Amino acid sequence: MFEVAEIAGARLRRLNSLCSVSDEELSPAGRAVRVVLADCASELVAKGRWAGARFSHLDP
């Protein structure tokens, strides 16, 4: 049995991380996917299309 409860007045947060192993451990296809995924996430955040998302850390 499931129950539904409204959460009102609370500030909920979640942390999403994009992590990867080093370049040496990834195949060329894996590196390509990592680049596309990071670019997509960056674009969504920069354009405000990922509601509430922001960058908390960027590697150089």
Secondary structure by P-SEA (a helix, b strand, c coil): cbbbbbbcccbbbbbbbbbbcccccccaaaaaaaaaaaaaaaaaaaaccccccccccccc
